[in-house]
Amino acid sequence: MTLHLVGETIDKTRSHYLAETGKLVQLMRGIYVDAGDDIDQTVLAHAVRIARYLYPRAYLSGASAVLLGPTADGRLYITGQRIQRTRLRALEIIQNKAPARPSVAAAVVADSLGEFPVTVSALRQRFLEAFRLRSEHAAAIDAAMRNAIAARLSEEYGNPKAASDAAWALARENSWYREGEGAEKFLLRRSAGAPARNAAAFDLAVAWHGLPIGTLAHDGFEWRWTQTRDGPVLPPVVRQTLPGKLPPFIVSLLPEGWLESVLKDQRGERALLRSGKRYMSNITVAENRAELATLAADVLGTKLADHAKAGLFTGQYAGPGRGDIERDFEHKLAALYASADTPRLSGVQIKAPMHLATDGTLLPSVGLPFTHILKPAGTGGFEALPLVEWVGLALARAAGLPVPETALVAMPDGLPPALLIERFDIRDDTGDERLLAMEDLCSVLDLSPHEKYTGTIERVARALRALSSEPEEDLSILLRRVLFAWLIADGDMHLKNMALLKTARQGELVFRTVRLAPVYDTLTTRVFPGLEHDRMALKLGGKDERLRRADFVAVAALAGLRAADANAAVDDLLKRLSAALDTTKVPAAVAQDEATAALVAKTLDLCRNRVAAFE
């Protein structure tokens, strides 16, 4: 496991040459690893050296000052000139701002490149760091570490009172008064009975593929995520990046939009999490571990391709319909969510979790594996949305982008056709040993769902370069994905409509593969009412309109792709998409009224015009 740092172990020219010839893999500017190595293990084994290279003025702090390395979940805590975080494959470097008068000490760390000196928080400062409010550094210092530091300070200064006075002296120098109070109380604490527990507090057990991964607790004021230590060996799926707040990965799973409005009595994070048990990415949540074992595992029992022909679902739909009573389809669909066992879905569009049985029957996935997503027609001018999205996904597939299996479903009671999508984030069968997790880019970038339109393509590319197990290939796919969205006038390719798909096997500490997920939720938005002037959801090169080839090539260059490769990818997509636009048609068996057929034709014409005008 060899790490190469430009300017330290390798020169810039040689690193560039070896990367171009495929012998090295660039993780980020100046940092390379051997192409044949286990990259995640290499990064973790050299975590401190990488942090010193990136942030030479920072020092190890919090739990990392105790461990002289990253924590078990791949986090390295440092303190420096600013607050920031850096994700590099399995490693996350979390930096907070240094106090005005820090107390530091010298330590020695060794890795495969040899020993090297590092600066760390001194014992007194390390102890004060454990009592910082709303601090990830403090949250990482567990009870055992606190007790060990307290014992070491008491030994050094003679007794707990003298240790407390020493801690207070440093606290005053840095105006860390609350930290000083916390340290004093801990050092001078007396044994007492168990504290009274707020009746509003609760703990939720969280599992991934049925395997316990942690506990999500709310004390009535804030959230705390605790990773399971006595469970199976698994890579970290959930990370609490902001102390007291719900982890971004969990937030990304919560209902929003239409479904959030349906769950009227379960609004708010506390109520939403307690109202459901099953979520995307093979996550289950319950009030005790025993209940988790009773929930259906999401595994494909049959493929949609076996029950579809020419884009049309050939099985038997057995889900909600309009019926003969005075209740509309949307109301009947919402009734499914009265059961806590109905899987919860994120996203603002109306959708339902479904189960495709081996005989081709399509059922609501209440108590059954959640294998497919049904997207029914909208209202108020959005009746053709499933058809337009089917066209968008068909064009993406023809353009060479990875796309899940889809089919149009003829609905009962005169309802417009719906779109059925096969989940790609679950196992194929019970013999499939893969463990899969899908994390959208909002979660990856530590943004809330409300900030899904605030990112940029450049920021997505930087995250992909640092986290993907095949960065060059995924960055090329990202370039094609963004260009495709521009050419079909998809104005809704925001951060929640792009994701990373991670795979591992039980017994592995890091994900075996981290790849850009297949294309989903892509359609021509400009053909719908009120969206005629829709722009790109995320800016590229500072622009969200009037994009040209040069804009895409420039961003590709910033992401580390060669101009020749970027131009070749653009040419290939243009050629494929142009051909697909002449052959893609909605299945004739799907009933279409005149207005719907006109909207589909308008979609294809709009795409043709944008492809023809692209320079």
N, C-alpha and C positions, 0 to 999 in steps of 0.2 A: 504494500500500500504506500505509494509514493506521491507526495504533494510537490508541486512545482510553483514557486512564487517568483514572478518576474522581478529582477533586481536583487534577488537573494539567492535563489538556487538555479536560475536559468535566465538568459538574456532575452530581450523582447523579440529579436529577429528569429532566434531558434524556436522559441515557444510558438510563434506564429506559423513557422514552417511545419513544425510537428503537428500542430492542430489542423493545418490544411491537408496534411497527408494522412490524417486519421489516427495518429499515434497518441495524441493527447486530446483531452476533452476540456474545453474552456467552461468553467463554472460561472465566473464573472471576471471583470477586467483585472488582469494580472494573476489570476488563480487558475491553475490547470491541474488535472490528474491524468494518470495513465489510462488509456481507453479500455484496457482489459481488466482494470481493478474494480472491486466493489466500491463504487463511488461514495455511497452513503457511509460505509464504514471508514473509508479514508477521511472523509470530512469530519466525522465524529472523533476519530483518533487524533486529528490535528486541529481540533476546535480552538484551543488556546492560541496556537501559532497563527491560525487564520485571523483570529480577533486582533492579535497584536499587529499583524500585517495591515489590516484594514483600519484599525484605530490605535496607532502607536502611543497616543497620549492617555488612553483609557487604562483602567486597572480592573482586575477581577474583584467582584463584590458579591454580597449576598451569599447564596448557597454555593456559587462557584468559587468564592474565596475559601470556603470550607473544603470543598471537594478538589480544588485546583483543576477543575474541568467542568464539562457540561453535566446537567442532571440526567437522570435516567430517561426522561422524555425528550432529550436532545436540546435543552435550553442552556445557553451560556450567558450568565449575568455579568455585565461590566458597567462601570461608571466612567463618564467622560464629560465632554463639553456640552453635550446636547442630549435630548431625548430622541431615540430612534430605535428601530428594530430592523434586522436584516435576516431574511430567510435564505438559506443555502442548502438545498436538498434536505437531509434529515436534521440539519442544524439550524437553530434559531438564536441569533445573537441579540440580546435585549439590553439596551443601554439607557441608563437614566442619568440625570445631570448631577455632577459632583457638587458637594457642599463647598462653601467658601474656604474653609480651612480643614481639608481632609486629613485623616490620620492613616497613613499607608505603611506597608512593610514589604520586604523583599522575599520572594519565594523562588523555587526552581521547579520547572516542569520538563519532562522528557517525552519525546515521541520518536518515531522512526528516523527523524532527521537529527536526533541528538538532544542534549540538554540545552535549556536556554532560561535566562532569568525573566521573571514577571513581577509586576507590582500588584499587590493585593490590599484589600481593606485590612487595617490592623484590627486586633481583637476588639478594642473598645468601639471602633466605628462599626465593625461587623455586627456587634450586639445591638447597637442603636438602629442599624439598618433593619433589624428584625422587627422593629416596632413602628416603622413608617406606615402612615395611613394610605390606603388604596395604592399599594406598591406591589408590583409583581416580585420585586426582589425580596420584600418582606414575606410574601406568601410562600416563596420557595424554601424559606428557612423553616423546617418542620420542628416539632416539639423536641425531638432528640437532639437536633443541632443546637437549639436554644439552651437546653439543659447542659450540653457539653461546653458551650461557650461560657455560660454562667459559672460553671464549676471551674473552668480554666481561669477566669477573671478573679474569682474568689481565692483561688490558690495563689495567683500572682500578687494580689494586693493584701492577702492575709485573712480577709473575711468578707462576707457579702456587703457589709456597710461600707468598707473602704473601696470595694469594687464599684458600688453604686456611686460613691463620691467621684471616682475617676471617670466613670461614664458621664456623670453630670458635667464635669469640667469640659469634656469635649462637646457635649450637647450645647452648652452655653456659647462656646466659640462659634458654633454654626447656627445658632437660633433654633436648634432642634428640641424645643421644650417639651412637646408631646412625646417625642421619642425618649427623652430623658425620664419623663414620668413613667412611661411604660417599662423601661429598663429597671428603674428603681423598684417599682411594684413587683416585678418578676424576681429580682434578687432578694427582696425582703419579704416575699410572700409567706404566708402561713397556711398550713393545712386547714382546709375548711370542708364543710359538707358539699354535696353536689349542688351546683347553682340551679335555681328554678329555670325551667325552659319555657319560652314563649309558646303558647298554645297554637299560634299561627305558624310556627316553624314546621318544616317538613323536610324529609329526605326522599329522593327519588333514585332508584337503582337504574343504571343505564347499561344496556348490552349492545353488542355489535355482532351480528350473525348469531345471536343467542348466547354469546360469551360475555361475561361481566367485564366491563372496562372502567367503571367508576361510579361515583355517587355525586349527584347534583343536589346541593342543600340550599335552602332559603331560610334564613333566621327571622324573617319578617322585615328585614331591612335590605339585605343584599344577598347575592348568590355566591356560592363557593363550590368549585369543582375539585374533587379529590380522586385521583387515579387509583384504581384497584391495585394493591400490591400483592395480594394472595391469589390472584387469578392466573389464567394462562398467559404465556409470553406472547405479547402482541405489540405492533407498532402503535404509537400514540395517535389516536383518531381525533380526540377532542383536546383543545388547548384553551385555557382561560387566559386571554391576552390582557385583559383589563380587570384587576382585582375588584370584586364586588359585582361585576356585570356578568350576564349570561354569556358563555363562550360563543364566539361568532359562528362556529360550526352548528351549534344547537339552534341559534337564532335563524340560520339559513333554512332550517327544517320546519319552522313554525308556519302555520297558516297565515295567509295575507289576502288582501283583496276580497274577492267574493266569498271564499270560505271563512275568512275572519268575520265577515258580516253575518254569515249563517250561524256561527257559534256565538250568538248574542250574549249568552250568560257565561261564556268562558273567555271573555276578552282580557287582555293583559297576559304577560308571560307566565305568571304563577298559575292562573286559571287554565290557560291553553295547554300547558304541559301536564296538568293534572286531569284534563278532560280526555286526553288521547293516550294511546300506548304504542302505536306503530307509526313509523315515519320512513321517509326515503333513506337511501344509503344503508339499508339493513339495520337501522337503529330502532331499538325498542326501549320504552321507559315505563316503569311501574314503581309502586311504592314498596315493593320487596322483591328480592331475587327470585323467590319461588314462583311468583306470578309471571315473570319473564319467560320461564321455561314452558308455560302453557300457551304462549302466543305462536301463531302460525309463522313458519319460516318462509320468506319470500324466495322461492326457487321456481324457475320455469319448468312446467311439467310437459309443455308442448310448445312448439314454435308457431308464431303467427304465420310464417311462410307456408306451413302445412294446412292452413285454413284460410288461405287467400289466393285469389287468382286475378291477374291483370289489375292489381291495385284495389280490389274489392274483397271485403270480408265474406267468406262463404260459410262460416259457422252460423250458430243460432244465437241471436241476441236475447238475453233473458234479464236485462236490467230495467231501470225505471222507464216508464212511458207516460204519455199524457193521460191515458185512461178515459173513462166515461164520466168521471166526477169533475167537479169544478176546481181542479187543482192543476196549475201549470207544471210543465216538466221540471223547471228549475226548482220549484217547491218540493216536488217528489225526490229530486236528486239530493236536495238539502236534507231530507229526512233520513238519508243513509247515515249522516254524521251524528245522529242522536246516539249511535252506538260508539262507545269508547274504543271498540275493537276495529272500527273503520280507520284505515290508514289516513293520516293527515298529509296534505299536499301544500307546498308553497306556490307562489305565483298568483297573479291577479285574475287570470282567465278561469272560467267555469270548467271544471274537470272532475272526473270520478275515478277512484281506484277500482280496477276490475281484475277478475281472475279468469283466465282462459283454460277451461278443462280439456282433458285429452280428447274428448269426443267433439270438441269445437264449440261447446256452449260457453258463452260469455256472461259471467255472473258478477255482481258486486262482490268485492273481496272482503266481506264481513265474515271473519272467522276462517277465511281462506287465504292462500298465498296471493300476494299483491304482485301480479305479473305484467299488467298492461294498464295504460292510462287512456281513458276515453275523454275526448274533447268534443262536446256537443256544440251545435250552432248557437250563436249569440242572438241578440235582438237589436232592434233600432239601427238597422243597416249592416249588422255584422252576421247576418244569417249564413253568408257564404264563407265565413272565416275558416271552417274545417277544410273546405275545398281549396281555398287559396293557400293554406298551410301545407296541404298535401302536395300541391304544385311546387311550393318552395322546397320541400324536402326531396321531391322527385328530381328537381333540377340540381339540388346539391349533390345527390347521389350520382347523377349523370356527369357532374362536373368533377368527380373524383374525390369528393369529401366523404369521410366516414359518417354514416347516417343509420339510425335504428330502423328496424322493420316497421312499416306502416301499412295501413289499409283503411279504406273508407267503409263505414258501416251504414247500411240502409236501416233507418230507424222506424219504429212502429208509430201508429196513430197519426200518420201524415207529417211527422217531424222531419226537418231537413237532415241530410246525412251528417254523421259525426266522424271524427278522425280517431283511429285507434293506433296507439304507439306502443311498441314492445320495449320494456325496460332493459337497458343495457348495463345497469349497475347491480344486477343480481346474478346468482349462479345459474348455470344452464340446467343442472340436474343435481340430484342428491349425492352423486359421486364426484362432483366438482369441488375440489379442495380450496379453491381461491376464496379469499376474503376481500370483498370489494367495498370501497367507499367513494362517493362522489362529493366533491366540495366545490361549490360555485366560487367565482372570482371575488364576490363580495366578502365571503368568509376568508378566502386566501389573503386578501389585502386588508383584512381587519376593518371592513366597512360595514355599516348597518344596511339593511335592505333599502332604506330610504335614500341611501347614497349611491344607488346602483347606476345612476347616470352621471356620476361625478368623476369617474376614472378616465384614463386615456389608453389608447392602444399601446403606446410606448410603455406605460406602467404595467400593462398586462404582459407585454413581451419580456420585460425585465424579470417579472415574477416567474414566467415560464422558463427563461434561461436558467434561473437559479434552482428551480424545483423539479423540472422534467427529467426523467431518466433517459430521454432521447431528445435533448434540447434542439438540435439542428432540424430534426424531422418535424418536431412540434411547432417550431417557429415558422417553418415553411407552410405547415397546415394553417397556422394562425394567419399568415399573410393571405393565403387563398380564402380562408373563411371571411376575413374582413373585406377583401375585394368582392367576394360573392355577395355579401350583404349590401355593398354599395351598388353593384350591378342590378340587383333585383329590387332596389329601393326598400330594403328592410331597415326601418328606423327604430327597431326595438331590440337591437343586439347590445343589450346592456350587460352589466357585470353578473347578473343572476342568470343570464341566458348563455353564459359560457362557464365551463367547469373543468376541474381536473378529475380524472378517474384513476384511483389508486388501487393497487392489488398487492396482496401479501398472502402468506400462509401462516398458520398457527406455529408458534415457535420462533418467528422472525421479529426482531426488534425494530426493523425499518421496513418501509414499503419496498417490495421488489420492483415494481414499476409505478411510475407517476407519469401519466400521459394526458394530453388535451382530450377531453371527452368528445364523443361524436356530436355532430350538429343536432340541435333540437330547438324548438320554438323559433323557426325562421319562416318569414312570409313577407310578401310585398305589402307594406303598411299603407302606402300612398293611395291605394285604391279604395280605402274605406272613408266614410264620412268624417270630415273634420281633420283628416290626416293628409290632405292633398299636397301639403308642402312639408311633409315630415323629413327631418334631416337624420344624419347618422347619430345614433344614441351616444357613442363615445367619439371624442375627437381624435383625429390622426394628423400629427404634425401641426396641431393647433387649428385644424379645419374640420368642419362637419358637413361641408357642401362644396361643390365645384372641385371634386377630387380628380386628380389625373395620375397617369402612370408614375410620373416622377415623385409624387407624394408617397406612393406605396413603396417604391424602391428606396427612397430616403429612409423611411421608417425601418425597412428590412435591414438596411446597412447599420442603423443604430442598434438593431437587435443582434448584429453579428453575422448576418447572412451576406454572402458575396453578391455583388450586383448582377453578375451573370446568372447565378442561381435564381435570384429574385425575378429577373426578367423572364427566365425560362418558365417559372411557376405561373407568372401572369399570363404569358402566351398560351400555356397549356390550358389554363382555366378558361380563357376567352374562347379558345377553339372548342373545348368540350361543351361549354354553356351555349355557344351559338348553335351547335348541332342539336343539343337537347331541346332548345326552344322550338325547333321545327318538328319534333317528334313527341313531345310531352302533351298528353291529352287526358282529361278527366274521364274515368271509365264510363262508357255509354250507359251501363246499367244503373248508374246513380241518377235518380230523378232530379232534374234541374228545371226550374222555371226560367222564363225568358230573362229576368233581371239577373239571376245567378249566372247563367251562361254568359251574359254580356260582361259581368264582372270578371269572370275567369279569362275571357278573351282579352279584356282590358289589361289584366295582369301580365299576360304573355306578351302583348304588344308593348307595354311599358318596358318590360325587360329587354325586348329586342332593340328598342330605341336606345336604351342606355348602353347596351353592349356595342351597338354600332357607333355611338358617339364617343366612346371611351378612347382616349389618346394616351 
